Amino acid sequence: MKKWLWIIVRFVLIFGISFVILYPILLKLSISFKNMNDLYDPTVIWVPRTLTLENFKLVFTAMNYPSILMNTMFLSSVVMILQTITCVLAGYGFARIKFRGSNLLFAGVVFTILVPSQTIMIPLYLNFKNFDLFGIIELFRGSPINLINTYWPFIISSMLGMGVKTGLYVYIFRQFFRGIPREIEEAAYVDGAGYFTTFRKVILPNAIPSMVTVMLFSFVWQWNDSFFTNMYLNEPKVMSSMMSSSGYAIATHLSGGGAAALSLTQDPFFMSMMMNTSVLMAILPLIILYLFVQRHFVESVERSGLVG
């Protein structure tokens, strides 16, 4: 009796948690396949009377989806590669190299995880709006460079360890490298390998699980980031920034602009349908990516510094 009671309780808990997680996606699927008549019909709640793909076609055309998709893929991939390289070096340094103040520096890295991005948005924006590398650029060019509305703020931040969630990635690598026995490195030193040769040929092959974890996290978080993309990009060039203006873009595409577009944006049913369809098309590449890398992702998380 106790065994069956525990099975029932476990099923109810798992089913309830799964429903809470999947409910927003199921709701978006239901709304995106409806037509306008179904939205205004109070008897239609979940299952549309008429399934249609017009919403997806409309969003695909109005958002210029292929161009936005390629831009987002390019930016997320570049940021992912640069962040992984920077964080694996920093994590290995904190795990193996001890010097005066190293713990204080690592505490500063952890502190970047806790500090909200909004507290440093003004200096970050001004720094990239008037970018001047220690006065060198102004010396040769005559004035600083405006990097706003380009991809350079993301690239520079990733190279210098100031990208999205960089502190978390450094922490993951540090915890993973601390779990690798030092005897492996000492054996490489005895065989005549140098410091960087040991890191490249011995440490990095063993760090593949943590690298897969960080690469996937970096790619997904950059893909979904809306705070920095809206701050650095004045025009909707990537998926997350396009979401904020997708409703008006679609309304303009339908009506040709002007008062007609404004009236459509003031229709909550229309905006809800377009936003849900846009979100589905935005997360579709991530779902496809997860289907291909699910097994590697689960294994890498289990073997990385996130566990234990």
Order of alpha helices (4+ residues) and beta strands (2+ residues): alpha-alpha-alpha-alpha-alpha-alpha-alpha-alpha-alpha-alpha-alpha-alpha-alpha-alpha-alpha-alpha
